[in-house]
Each structure stands twice: as structure tokens, then as C-alpha cells.
Amino acid sequence: MGRLVLMVTFGCCCLVCFLLVGMALQGRQLGTAFLFASFGLLFASLCGSMLRHHLQQKDVIAGLLHQQAPSVSFVPHWFLMTALLVTIVLVFGSILLRLVR
């Protein structure tokens, strides 16, 4: 249930970002439109990956009924956490840079 709520939230954020892109383009603010389009694509990719994972989980559950469970393997997540941290630092840095100017 929690994943469904998160997927709907990401979908709504994606739609709002793309609506803001349209409003920014009407106001001829290309920089703002690019920023909101980037965030819209980010939320769309998060929503799409969760949807894909949800659909694959149904296939795994159906496969468990007919054959034995797949083995679980450890996947290191340090690369993803580092990329996320770098992204957060860059976003906050660019916001602070704009505020200081």
C-alpha cells in the first residue's frame, strides 16, 4: 500500500512540474521551464521505475507458485547513495548561489 501511495505522489509531482513547464513557456521563461522539465522527468522516472518494479513483483509471485523462489543476492548501494548525495549538494548549492547573488 505504501508503494502505491508513493507512486501516486511521484505521478502527481510529475504532472504539476509539467503544468509549471507550460506556464513558464507561456511566460517565455526558458530557464524556469528547463528546471521544471528536469524535475518532471525525475519524478516521471521514479514513478516509472516503481511501476516497473510493481509489475515485476507480480511476475515473481506468479513464478513462485509454479517453481522455487529465486535466490536473493546482495547489491551494494554505495554508488546510488553517492550519486544522490552529489545531486542534493548540487541542487542546494545552485539554490544558495541564486539567493546570494
Residue pairs with C-beta under 8 A, 6 or more apart in sequence:
3 50
3 53
3 54
4 54
6 50
7 47
7 50
7 51
7 54
10 43
10 44
10 46
10 47
10 50
11 43
11 47
13 39
13 43
14 40
14 43
14 44
14 47
17 36
17 37
17 39
17 40
17 43
18 36
18 37
18 40
20 32
20 36
21 33
21 36
21 37
21 40
24 30
24 32
24 33
24 36
25 33
60 70
63 70
